[in-house]
């Protein structure tokens, strides 16, 4: 096992890979995942997607987007 590395994910290939990982982990179809298009929009409005890699294999990710509360 390699050391886990982390990096910001931005390419469409990266985003599609998050869909594949969700399908594998949760046993769902792509139409039930947080889709690449939605994640792309989240990044566009200031969000961040960080991937966890074991060598060249994506093993986890975290995504978040900014929001406002009460104005």
C-alpha positions, 0 to 999 in steps of 0.5 A: 500500500502506498502512502495516501496523497491528497490533491484538489480535483478539477478536471472533468475526468476527475469529476467522473471518477468521483461518480465511479467511486460512489457507484462502487462504494454505495452500490448505486447507479450513476444517476443516483450519485452526486454527478460530475455536472453538479460537482462542477457547478459547486466548484464554479461557485467557489466550492472545493473538491479534494481527492484521496489517492492510493497511488493512482487509485482514487479511494476517497473524496470530499466536496463542499460549497460556500453558502450564506445563512440569514443573508 
